[in-house]
Amino acid sequence: MKNYLINYIKQQPGQMISYAEYMELVLYHPQYGYYMRQEEKIGRQGDFITTSNISDIFGRTVARWFASLVAEKKLLPHFCELGAGNGRFAKAFLEEWKEHANPPLTYFIVEKSPYHIKRQKELLMGAGPVTYIASLAELAPFCGMIFSNELFDALPVHVIKKQNGEQFEVMVACEGEELIERETELRHEAIAAYVEKYHVELFEGQRIEIALAMENMAEEMALVLEEGMIVTVDYGYTREEWKHPARRDGSLRGYYQHQLIENIFLHPGEMDVTSHIDWDTLQQIGEECGLVTAGKWRQDEFLLHIGILKQLEDHADTNPFSEAGKRNRAIKSLIMPGSMSTSFQVLLQEKQ
């Protein structure tokens, strides 16, 4: 991947590329990209862990909540998951749905990674029917729920910086056989429009990520949805939080073998690259496309809101490895102070 990048950059005008193009290559290049590799990425043997990987409680809790919406609010039983990872959320959701004699479910998965599609199909065999689609556009018009867990944080972003009162775009170049940064005058019209439209304010010396790909994806989701809900689980900051001095260097970083790597030029193609999203911008995009913001919670608060405590089981079994014991501990691990859930937020948007 590194050799490919250096050769590629040297062939570009000015011998540099945007951070967005760099991320597109290191994450999604069909041969060398991180998400295209035939290797484990999620869990103990991978580079990072998601809530769904802790236990099946997360998927089962969302399935129960969705079933209640289908029954009480007459929401159609159509569920679309964007970027299903190793398939553990889908498996838990489908098994919970099947166990409680709910109406027939249509479960769609939009997935780019051939490796993950293969893993998902192996894991989901017998769990329930799943329909794979190449893009959201195939669903239009869609009625039901569109769900994503850590999707937007993995989309390519541009990087801009404010220096001496002026805004610059931070680019990726090479020096010999090493990847380096290079600042250039901000000429990208789409970035300038994004900065103005979504009120991106930088203090002197600050750099920040500009998520044009998030804007495009969020607009597509909102326009494809005719009636129903969009549930977005991710990590990010509000506009006010982005102004904190701790955000001075932005949020772009890598995860390699469960270690946080600040230099994202290390291990290209072998490391996940991610950034925090701007929640206010995501919410504004939805509202401009006809969505209504129904609520935003920390993930632990959201799980309590949709009834995770109903899955706690009374049991007298003193065996700590009993199924009831493991389930109860998993629930606690998702809602206790300092748990993984406190680092994530959930945005709920509705249409019609």
N, C-alpha and C positions, 0 to 999 in steps of 0.2 A: 504494500500500500504506500509506504513512504517513497519508494523509487517511482511509483506511478505518479504520485502527487508532484514530486520535484520536476519530472519530465513534463507533466501537464502544465504546471505553473509557468515554466520557462517558455511555453508556446503561446501564452496568453498576452494580450496587449498590456504593456507596462510590466510584464512578468509578475503579476499578482492577481489574486482572486479574492472575492469577499469571504467573510466567515461563513455566510450562508452556503456558498458553493463548496467551501471546505467541508462543512458538516454533511452536506448532501453526498459528497464523495465518500467520506470516511464511514458514514453510517449506512448508505444505501447503494453504493456502487455494486452492480450485479455480481461482480466476481470478488472484489476485495472488501466490500462494505461490512461493517460490524454486524448489522442485522441480517445480512445475507449469508453469513458464515454458518457452516454446519456444526456448530458447537453450542453447548449450553450457555445461556446468558443470565438466566434468572435462577435464584436459589443458591444453595451452599456451593455448588460446583460452578456457579457463574460469577458475575461481577456485581450484581445488586439483587435486592429482594423486594417484593411487592407485598401488599396486604394479603392478596389472594394466596400467597405462597406460605403464609403462616399457618393457616388452617382453612377448612372449607366454610367456616362461619360467615365470612364476608359475603361470599356468593349466595349462600343459603338465606342470609338475612335480606339481601336485596331481592331475591326471588320471592320471599314471603311478602315483602312490601309491594312488589309489582303485582302479585296475585291479588292483594287487597285493593289496589287501584283498578284492576280489571273488574273486580266484583262490585266495588262501591261507586266508582266514577265512570264505569262503562268504557274504560280505556281498552282499545283492541289489544289482544294478546300477541303483539308483534314486538320483538326485542332485537335490537341491533347493537352488537359490540364492535367497537373500533379498536383494532390492535389487540388481539386476544392473548398475546404472549404465549406462555406454555399451555394454555387451555384450562388451567385449574379453576379460574372463576367460572367459566362456562360449564365445566363438569359439575361443580357444586350447585350452580343455578339449575341446571337441567335435572339433576337428581332430586333436588328439593321440589321442583315443579311436578315431577312424575309421582313422587311419593304422596302428594296431597290431592290427587284426583282433580287437578285444575283443568280448565278447558284446554283444548289443543293449542299448543304454542308454536309460533313460527320464530325460529332463532336464526338471525343472520350474523355472519362474521365478515368483517372487512379486514384483510391481512395482506401485508406486502411481503413478508419474509417467507420464502419457500421452506426454510428449516422449521419455523414455527407452525406453518400449515401442516407439515408432516407430523410434528409432535402432537399438535392438537387433534388431528384425525385419529392417531393411535390412542390418545387418552380418552377421547369422547366416544369411542366405539361402544355402542350399547347404551350410552347415557341419554340419547334422544336425538331427533333429527336436527341437523344443522345445514344451513344453506350458505355456501361461500360466494361472495360477490367481490368483484375486482375494485369497485368504487361505489361511493354513496349514490352517485348519479343514477345507478341502476335501480335504486329504491323509489325514486321520485314518482308520484307523491307518496310519502310514507306516513302511516298513522301508527303510533305506538311509542316506544321509548328508545332513544339513542343513548348509549352508555359508553363512556371511555374512562380508563384508569391509567394515568401517567402516559397520555398520548401527546398532549401539546408540548410538554417539556422536552420531548425528543425531536421536535420539528426544527429544521434549520433556522438560524437567526442571523441577522446582520449585527454588527457592533459599531456603535458610534461613540465619540468622546468629545467633551467640551474642554478646550484648551485656549487660554488667553481670550476668552469670550467668544470664540469661534467653534463651530461644530465640524468634526472630521469623521470620516469613516475609517475604521481600523481594518486593514486588509491583511491577507496572508501572502507572504513572499518567501523566497529562499535565498540563502547566502551559502554558496558552496553546496554542501549536501545537507544543510540544516534548514528547517522551517523557521521563519521569523515573522514578526509583525511589522507592518509599515502603515503609517497614517497618510491619508490623502484627503484633499478637499472634498467635502460632501457634495456630490453632484447627482446622486441617485434621486430622481424626482419622486419615486414611490416612497422612499424613506422620508423625504422632506414632507410629503403629504401626510404620512402616518404620524410624524412628530406633531404636526399642527392639529390634525383631526382628533388625536387621542391625548392631547395635552401632555406630551412627554417633556418634562422639565428636568434639566441636568444642572447640578451645581458645578462650579469650577473644578476641573480635574476629574470629574466623574465620567465613567463609561457605562453604557447600558446596552442591552440587547433589543433589537427591533424585530418583531416577529411578524414579518409579512406573510409567512407561510401559515401562521396561526390565524391571521385575519382571513385568508382565503379559505382555510378549512372550516372556521367557525361560520362564515357566510354560507358555505355550501351546506353544512349541517342544518342551519336555520331555514334555508330555502327548500331543502328536500323535505323537511318535516311539514306536513299539512296539518296534523292534529296530534297532540301528545306532549311528550316531555324530552328534554335533553338533560342528562346527568353527567357532569364533568368532575372527575376526581383527579386532583393534581396538587402540586405545591407551587406557591408563588407569593407575590406581595401586592398590596394595594398601591395606588399612586402615592399616597402619603408615606407608606413604608419605604418606597423606593428612594425617598428623599433623605433617609437616615444615613449618617456618615458611614455606617457599616456596609452600605450598598455602593460605596465609592468605586469599586472595581468590577461592578456587575455581578452576575451569578453564573457565568459560563464555567463549567468544570467537567471533569471526567470521573468515571468510576471503573476501577480496574481491580479485579479480585477483591472486591469489597473495600477497597481503599479509595478515599477521595483524592483525586489528582487535579491540582490547580493548573498545571501546564498541559493544555489539551493537545499539544503537539507530540506528547509522548504516546507511544503505542498506537499510532493511527491505524484504524481498521480492527484493532484488537480491544478497544476500550469504548464503553458507552460515553457519549457526550451529551450533556443536558444543560438546560437553563431554567430558571424560575419564570413563571408566566406572570403577566400583568392582569390581575383579576378584574379591575375596573374596565380595562380595554375589552376584555372578553365579554363582559356583561354589556357594554355599550354596543359592541358589534351585534350581539343578539337582539337587543332592543331595537336597533335600527333596521333589523330584518324581520320584525314582527313578533319577537319573543317577549314574554313577560317574565321578569325575574321573580321566582316564587320563594327563593331563600338561598342563603349561603351560610354554611356551618364549617367548623372544624370537623374532621372526619369522625372523631369520637362522639361529638355532639350529634352529628347526623345519624350515626348508628343507634344512638339512644333514641333519637326522634322517630326512627322507623321500626323500633321494637326489638333490638337485639337482646334485651334482658328477658324477653319472653322465651328465649331458647335456653336459659339457665335451667338446670335440672337438679331437683332434690334427690340426693342419694346417700345411703348409709354405708356404701362400699368404702372401706378404708384403703383399698388399693389405689395408689396415686396414678396408676396406668390404666385404670378402667376407662371405658369410652366416655362415660358421664363426667368423670374427673378431668379428662383431657379437654373435653368440650368446654367445661366451665372455665378452665384455665385459659383457653384460647379466647373466650369472650372477655375475660378480665384483661388479657394482654392487649386487647384492642380499645379498651375504654379507660384504663387506669391512667392517672396523671403521669406524664413522661413517656407514655407509650408511643409506638410508631405512629398511631393515628393523630397525635397532636401536631405532627409535622405536615399533615395534608389538610386540604380544604375540599369542600363539595359545593358545587354550584348547581342549583336546580332551576331550569328555565322551562316555560310552558308556552304552548300555542293552542288557541281555541279551547 
